[in-house]
Amino acid sequence: MIPRRYSFAVTGTPLKARIEDLQGLLRFLKLEPIGSNRAYLARLLAEVPTFVRVCEQLAARTVKAQVESELVIPPQHRFVVPVDFTAVEK
């Protein structure tokens, strides 16, 4: 509902899980009429070559091995802080 000029979506969900789950992403990206109409999505999914062409224009697919060198996660530290509870909290 927030007005926007551009939309980006990042997902870790494999397409092979349930291809129909793309409906929410397509709706968010405002890709109409596919985003809001299940019949259009079903028709697109039935025509695999067309679906592949649409995905190639809209998406950039990477796997972990392709982007692993770009990920710089700082070292993490764990701190255990003891907390004393009152009788009511216990």
Secondary structure, 3 states (H helix, E strand, C coil): CCCCCCCCCCCCCCCCCCHHHHHHHHHHCCCCCCCCCHHHHHHHHHCHHHHHHHHHHHCCCCCHHHHHHHCCCCCCCCCCCCCCCCCCCC
